[in-house]
Amino acid sequence: MTDEERDTADGDSAHRRDDAADDVDYRAHPERYEIGRGEEGVFKVQPYKSELLPLWGYVDRETADEGGQAIHERFRQYERDGDFVGMDMARKYLQMGYTRAMRYAKYPGGQKYVDGEERDPVYWADPDKREAALVYQAWLKKVRDNDEYQRLKAHHRERHG
C-alpha cells in the first residue's frame, strides 16, 4: 500500500507532516508539502535539504553571515521561480540558524537539559553563538516580511491545507 493509499484509508490528507521523506521530490509534488510549525521537515524535505543544508552553519558571526546570505540568495531564486516550498524551506533554515545558535549562546555546550531537567539559561554562555543568532534573526525577518512569500504562503494553504 502506498503512503497516499494508507493516508486515504486512514481518513487523513495525503500530505501529512509525518510522511515527509527523503524519497519524495517536493519540488515535483508541492501539494504533498505541509507548512507545519517552526522547523518541521528541515532534514527531510527534498530536494531542498540537499540544496540548503550545505549552506547552513552557525559556528560564529562570519559563518552565519555567509550561510544567511547564501540561504537568502536561494530564497530569492525560489521566489523568482515561484517555488513556495523552496521559499518556506529557506525560511526554516534561517529560523533553525537562529534557534540553534541561540541555544548555544544561552546554554553551555548547547545543553538545555541535564538529567531530564531544564537548566537555567546563562546570558551569554557563548557570545560568538549569540552574534551568529542575531545575524540569522536579521535574515529571517527579511524573509518573513517578504510580500511574495506571504502571498504564496496564503495561496499554498488555500490550495493544499
C-alpha positions in Angstrom: 0.0 0.0 0.0 1.4 3.4 -0.9 1.6 6.3 1.5 -1.3 8.0 -0.3 -3.5 4.9 -0.2 -2.7 4.5 3.5 -3.5 8.1 4.3 -6.7 8.0 2.4 -7.7 4.7 4.2 -6.9 6.4 7.5 -9.1 9.4 6.5 -6.0 11.7 6.6 -4.8 14.0 3.9 -2.1 12.8 1.6 0.4 15.4 2.8 0.8 14.7 6.5 4.0 16.0 8.0 4.9 12.5 9.3 5.1 11.3 5.7 7.9 13.8 4.8 10.6 11.6 3.5 13.8 11.8 1.5 12.4 9.9 -1.4 9.6 12.4 -2.1 10.5 15.2 -4.5 8.6 18.1 -3.1 9.6 20.4 -6.0 7.7 18.0 -8.3 4.9 17.4 -5.7 4.4 20.7 -3.8 0.9 19.5 -2.9 2.5 17.0 -0.6 4.2 19.7 1.4 2.6 20.8 4.6 3.9 24.1 6.0 3.9 22.9 9.6 5.3 24.7 12.6 8.7 26.1 13.1 11.4 24.0 11.6 9.4 20.8 10.9 10.8 18.8 8.0 14.0 20.7 7.6 16.1 17.5 7.4 13.6 15.5 5.3 12.1 17.7 2.6 14.0 17.1 -0.6 15.5 18.4 -2.9 15.6 21.4 -0.6 17.5 19.7 2.2 20.3 18.9 -0.2 20.4 22.4 -1.6 20.2 24.3 1.7 21.9 22.2 4.4 25.4 22.7 2.9 24.9 26.4 3.1 23.9 26.5 6.7 26.2 27.0 9.7 26.3 28.9 13.0 29.8 28.5 14.5 30.4 32.2 14.6 29.2 35.5 13.1 31.3 35.0 9.9 29.8 31.6 9.3 26.3 32.9 10.0 26.9 35.9 7.6 28.0 33.5 4.8 25.2 31.0 5.5 22.5 33.6 5.9 23.4 35.4 2.7 23.7 32.1 0.7 20.3 30.9 2.0 18.7 34.2 1.3 20.1 34.1 -2.2 18.5 30.7 -2.6 15.2 32.1 -1.2 15.3 34.9 -3.9 15.9 32.3 -6.6 13.0 30.2 -5.3 10.9 33.4 -5.3 11.8 34.1 -8.9 10.9 30.5 -9.8 7.5 30.9 -7.9 8.6 27.9 -5.7 6.9 28.4 -2.4 8.1 25.2 -0.9 11.7 26.3 -1.5 11.0 29.7 -0.1 9.5 28.2 3.1 12.3 25.7 3.5 14.9 28.5 3.2 12.9 30.3 5.9 13.1 27.2 8.0 16.9 27.0 7.6 17.2 30.7 8.6 15.0 30.1 11.6 16.9 27.0 12.6 20.2 29.0 12.4 18.7 31.5 14.8 17.3 28.9 17.3 20.3 26.6 17.2 22.8 29.4 17.7 20.7 31.0 20.4 20.6 27.6 22.3 24.4 27.5 22.3 24.5 31.2 23.3 22.3 30.6 26.3 23.3 27.1 27.4 27.0 25.9 27.8 27.6 23.3 25.2 24.1 23.8 23.8 22.7 21.5 26.6 19.3 22.8 27.5 18.6 19.8 29.7 20.7 18.0 32.3 19.4 14.7 33.7 16.0 15.5 32.1 15.7 18.8 33.9 15.8 22.1 32.1 18.7 24.2 33.1 18.6 28.0 33.7 20.0 29.9 30.7 23.3 31.7 31.1 23.5 35.0 29.3 25.7 34.8 27.3 27.4 31.4 27.6 28.8 31.7 24.1 29.0 35.3 22.8 30.1 34.0 19.3 26.9 32.0 19.0 24.8 35.0 20.1 26.3 37.0 17.3 25.5 34.2 14.9 21.9 34.1 16.2 21.5 37.8 15.7 22.7 37.5 12.1 20.2 34.8 11.3 17.5 36.7 13.1 18.0 39.7 10.7 17.9 37.4 7.6 14.8 35.6 8.9 13.0 39.0 9.3 13.7 39.8 5.7 12.2 36.5 4.6 9.2 36.6 6.8 8.4 40.2 5.8 8.7 39.4 2.0 5.3 40.2 0.4 5.6 37.4 -2.2 6.4 34.9 0.4 3.3 35.9 2.4 1.2 35.8 -0.8 2.4 32.3 -1.8 2.1 31.0 1.7 -1.6 32.0 1.8 -2.1 30.5 -1.7 -0.4 27.2 -0.7 -2.6 27.0 2.5 -5.7 27.7 0.5 -4.9 25.0 -2.1 -3.2 22.3 0.0 -4.2 23.0 3.6 
